[in-house]
Amino acid sequence: MKRSIFPFILLSLIASACARQAGPLATPLPTISPVDRQTRVLDTLWATVNDQYLYPDFGGADWESLRGEYQTKIEGGLTAAQFEEAMSSMVSALPDDSVVYQTRSERIALELENTALYSGIGAYITVRAEPKPHIVIMSIIEGSPAEAAGLQAHDSIYSVDGQPVTAEEGLDVVQRVRGEEGTAVRLDVQTPTGFRRTVEVTRAKLTAADTLKGGLFTDSGVVFVRLPVTPDATMIDQLGGALAQFSQRAELHGIILDLRVARSGGGWPLAEMLAMFGDGRLGEYYSREGSQPLTVNGVDVGGSQTLPLTLIVGPDTEGSVEVFAAALQDSGRATVIGLPTPGRIFGYETMPLPDGSRLTLAVSSFRTETGNDLGESGVAPDVRVDADWDEVEPDNDPVIERALQIVLATR
């Protein structure tokens, strides 16, 4: 009993002592004016970009004059919200996707978010702004409410609970699709054939998961594999196992890897994928400090090093997946078809700012052996096929048909 009472008594004594001692301080703590506080953030942000940003010419932006311009705005008086907007505007002068300013509240919200476990409908999505803003479903999680409601990959969503998708909100529209477990969301859905319908989906607690899809075209001996939106730790083993198994069942004549919805995130097995399909020096990563060659020792798995290889890419092919496609294309190992990729392949570093916000900036990029800088141009297909993901059907995909023709023509 004494041991349980003691902490309470001790805390009471401390509280009483603090109460007795409370009073005005002889020397008040110094305060920092909003102008000084905002200037400190501006100075840190500007110096970080000036010293560490990938491109010394800042992509054509006059970085020196921008500092003076925004210092003048600060001295004119900015609220906290206006200052955050000003910092976002300042970094937007740099090339797209190369620098991101994140406010303190945005940083905290992101750190608290568990992206693997969430409440929603169970669909991986992207957004298209043209010809009319809409959500595009890239993949459906098996056993999810979206699957139960009949939603499929390639479907488009034009409104959420009666409110149209807008170009301004971009991928933030995902917050309107997600919601508490057990609540319903009403979606205006259109298939690639133009069939329009309203679908109500009851949200559930889900774990994000996507899988390899595909199989063997038995009549032609071509293996087709669609890589997942985000991989798990087993993807490389599953792919290698499938190629080995198919090579034992039939004479193979080619491989098609569909990368149209593949996004690398932090765990995409680039080195392992390149070693399975390529060999030797395949390009280099570079920064202000120098360059690092990308070199692999090729390992054949079920004909992965020798069979004709076609890669399908598009505007949602991002990150290390772009490096994979460009490296094999540039070396002559693969033919790339589809639509151009966005060039989102920068290596980033994140720096804290004095007010709790943070800055994420590009510090490295990738270029192929022939000098193609992916951060500037993305991957340009050898054969362009003007059919986007939301314009084709799962069972009637002209891009796959074209890939099959190319593989069979080069065997």
PyMOL commands that set and color helices and strands:
alter all, ss='L'
color gray80, all
select helices_A, chain A and resi 2-21+34-52+58-60+63-75+80-91+104-112+145-148+170-177+235-249+270-277+320-330+374-377+389-391+398-409
alter helices_A, ss='H'
color red, helices_A
select strands_A, chain A and resi 99-102+117-120+123-128+134-140+156-160+163-164+184-190+196-202+204-207+213-217+222-226+254-258+280-286+291-296+309-313+334-338+347-352+358-367+383-384
alter strands_A, ss='S'
color yellow, strands_A
deselect
rebuild
show_as cartoon
